[in-house]
């Protein structure tokens, strides 16, 4: 249980779905996310939530 809580607040790498480039801090990107139900709503760092729930992530080069 404690591991899940720690995992929710650690940084996750976000990679572009098309080219695989890692999104860096301060860089713009587009994420396609399906709105989860209220009980499945994530409460964590934004990068962690995007990495876990995004259907696709695109860097500015691949837009």
C-alpha positions in Angstrom: 0.0 0.0 0.0 2.8 2.4 0.9 4.5 1.7 -2.4 1.4 2.7 -4.3 1.3 6.0 -2.5 5.0 6.7 -3.0 4.6 5.8 -6.7 1.8 8.3 -7.1 4.1 11.2 -6.1 7.3 10.3 -8.0 8.1 11.6 -11.4 7.3 9.6 -14.5 8.8 9.9 -18.0 6.3 11.1 -20.6 7.3 10.0 -24.2 5.8 11.0 -27.5 3.6 8.2 -28.9 4.8 8.9 -32.5 8.6 9.3 -32.2 9.3 8.1 -28.7 11.1 11.4 -27.7 11.0 12.1 -24.0 9.1 15.3 -23.1 11.3 17.6 -21.1 10.4 20.1 -18.4 9.1 23.3 -19.9 8.4 21.7 -23.3 4.9 21.8 -24.9 3.0 18.7 -25.7 -0.5 17.5 -26.5 -2.1 14.6 -24.5 -5.3 12.8 -25.5 -7.0 11.5 -22.3 -10.4 9.8 -21.8 -12.2 11.3 -18.8 -12.2 8.6 -16.1 -15.1 7.8 -13.8 -15.2 9.6 -10.5 -14.0 6.5 -8.6 -11.1 6.0 -11.0 -10.0 9.7 -10.9 -6.3 10.0 -10.3 -4.9 12.1 -7.5 -1.2 12.5 -8.1 1.5 14.5 -9.9 0.4 15.6 -13.4 3.2 13.8 -15.1 2.3 10.6 -13.3 -1.4 10.9 -14.2 -0.7 11.6 -17.8 1.8 8.7 -18.1 -0.8 6.3 -16.6 -4.0 7.5 -18.4 -3.1 9.2 -21.7 -4.3 7.5 -24.9 -1.6 9.3 -26.8 1.0 12.0 -26.2 2.5 14.1 -29.0 5.5 16.4 -28.9 5.4 19.7 -30.9 7.5 18.1 -33.7 4.9 15.4 -34.3 1.8 17.6 -34.2 
